[in-house]
Amino acid sequence: MDSVPAPGSSSDKGSAMLHGEDSCTAVEDGGEEDQHRPLILERIEKETGRTWRTVLSQRLRKHCSCTPEKAKSRILSFFPVLQWLPRYKLRDWILGDVMSGVIVGILLVPQSIAYSLLANQDPIYGLYTSFFASIIYALLGTSRHISVGIFGVLCLLIGQVVDRELALAGYLPESSLSGNDSSVPLAGNDSGVVGCDRSCYAIAVGATVTFTAGIYQVLMGLLQVGFVSVYLSDSLLSGFATGASLTILTSQIKYLLGLKIPRPQGWFTLFKTWYGLLSNLGNTNVCDLITSLVCLAVLIPTKELNDRFKSKLKAPIPFELFVVIIATLASHFGHFNTEYGSGVAGAIPTGFLPPQMPMWSLIPNVAVDAFSIAIVGFAITISLSEMFAKKHGYTVDANQEMYAIGFCNILPSFFHCFTTSAALTKTLVKESTGCQTQLSGLISALLLLLVLLVIAPLFYSLQKCVLAAIIVVNLRGALRKFTDIPCMWHANRIDAFIWLITMATSALVNTEMGLLVGVLVSAFCVLGRTQRVQVLKLGRAMTREHYEDLASYKGLQTHPDVAIFRYEAPIYYANQSLFKKSLYRCVGLDPVKEKSRRVKFQNSKLQEEAAGVPTSKTDEKEAEAPAAVTLMMDTASRYLRRIVIDCSAVLFLDTAGVNALKEVRKDYGELGVAVELAQCKTSVLDTLERGGYYCNQKGGDAGENRTIFFTIEDAVRHVESRSTPNGDYKS
């Protein structure tokens, strides 16, 4: 092995050449006095001889072994409350936690009752859901600031499943029931639950979907697949939430108008809902309409005031609660239900119902719906967790968040609850009111417990149109995204396109379909970016050994007989043909067409000779001359001897990519033009080695074909020192 040149010497400047025998040899001087000596770099040999059985046994020993220290660490990581509670700073944190807990608890009361409408559940079940979720996440969650509870999009998804299963079970639609009597199933319904009325079956369906979604989330946590959240981009989630918000808004208009029409099922529900609304517009309940307009007139400006002066207010003013209290009193003393036929919340019992098992027979029917609900719930939770953790300088564990939100669904599903996740609005309120830890979630749960045990029956006369007004007002943030479309389009057209497609599909076609389409469009956009990449021709900076795109920068120099190109994408099966076409176009010579042209030329000469046609002097010279390749580059005619491909941006290759590089080298080599690779990553080198790129095309020793350069300058100096007459290169 040659010795390593002294650092900084002229012989090693810019040189970095890897030889296939795990060592580097000096470049033959070919009679030249000044030979270019390469830098010696040896690859670290990877451990060999490890079978899959050895790897499996090592991992089993690592993960299945149990020591006291490991058991303690696992328990502490599974119950984060055991880590932060002993270090709780009582004097510094208690005031902020108590204030934020009380404020969020006050907001949860009307919102929990209101969002029960979306999930097609009675109001008491919304209170149950928020109560249990606040406690469980406080024990298992790693985020200090997010508020876990009812989220509008998930309630909409749950409500769609509940409506579908109620119809399949033979229960009458809500619009067909008289007053608040929901215990009228159709004769012969096959719900499978003896003595279960419509409300009972609805929560049984919701709890079963919630249980199944929680199982999915816990399984994803066990399999350590918390990384799936990275595939749901911000533009995708924002578009999905906005599209679902349009569906939510449309679904609440019937309550604002006091109409009793069934919720449509299947695709294009937005159009079906508007058709039903317009068809029944003459049946509008005037009492509900007036109440809705008054509530909107009060809530919209007061919400705006809260948003405008949130920096000056220690806590947002709970106008929603004030509206609920005043509206309930007005409805009770005005007899809106009996006198004007206004729909009200109805009887809300106190205390807790006995636990109930999910409907196991229903799980196959809701398994697909539960999976999409599980993905959406986790993605929203982890996005908010990471956002606020980054803002306040701590970290969250994605897999532990998966466990936390999973158990927030599994355990409450036995207590008549439906799906939960983090909610942006309440999280912002929680953070702005001084929250320091999840102790604030326990404070909110205590406030909800007080409502469940004492106050809940007082909401009997609360009109449903008031709850719908609260839901509509809380959609302002999502609907404002439409005003951001020009800015989104200007910042990144691809992200804006993903947002528009996801939003439109979620709103106009189907909510679950919107999520699937958004994921597929995002994936195709990523693939599309690799299809649009073009080969760039590079030039050298005047004062540095640095190469950049000639079309992007001024003052770059080119070499007289060496062309340098860069491809800024992986080379794989989907774009390998585009890579070759782009390279041929950038070089100015398609070797396949050139070889075909030469074959035709030779065949025509042979035909002329066979026919006895005399050969001109010009043709004789062309026949005697070597097969030179003349290219028009930069409007000047020059002879091209070598092509250097900068592979620094090639992250990976597959078999098709290796074969594409082989074909490029072979086709140009037959025309007398050598192709060299520079700045390959080690993973790319390994793929080239396994794919046989360095093997001699004629079956001999690899020799020169195994030479790979670590820098472009190294490759250029090497090919310039070994320049041969054009056409004499042998691959």
ABEGO torsion letter per residue (X at the ends): XBBBBBBGBAAABGBBBBBAAGBBBBBBAGGBABBBBBBBBBBBBBBBGBBAAAAAAAAAAAAABBBAAAAAAAAAAABAAAAAAAABBAAAAAAAAAAAAAAAAAAAAAAAAAAAAAAGBBAAAAAAAAAAAAAAAAAABABAABBBEBBAAAAAAAAAAAAAAAAAAGBBBAAABBEABAABBBBGBAAGBBGBBAAAAAAAAAAAAAAAAAAAAAAAAAAGAAAAAAABBAAAAAAAAAAAAAAAAAAAAAAAAGBBBBBBBEBGAAAAAAAAAAAAAAABBAAAAAAAAAAAAAAAAAAAAAAAAAAABABBBBAAAAAAAAAAAAAAAAGAAAAAGBBBAEBBBBEBBBBBBBBAAAAAAAAAAAAAAAAAAAAAAAAAAAAAAAAAGBBBBAAAAAAAAAAAAAAAAAAGBBBBBBBAAAAAAAAAAGBABAAAAAAAAAAAAAAAAAAAAAAAABBAAAAAAAAAAAAAAAAAAAAAAAAAAAABAAAAAAAAAAAAAAAAABAAAAAAAAAAAAAAAAAAAAAABBBBBBBBBAABBBBBBAAABBGBBBBAABBBBBBBBBBBAAAAAAAAAAAAAAAGBBAAAAAAAAAAAAAAAAAAAAAGBBBBAAAAAAAABBBBBBBBBGGBBBBBABBBBBAAABABBBAAAAAAAAAAAAAAAAAGBBBBBBGBBAAAAAAAAAAGAABBAAGBBAEAAABBBABAAAAAAAAAAABBBBGABBX
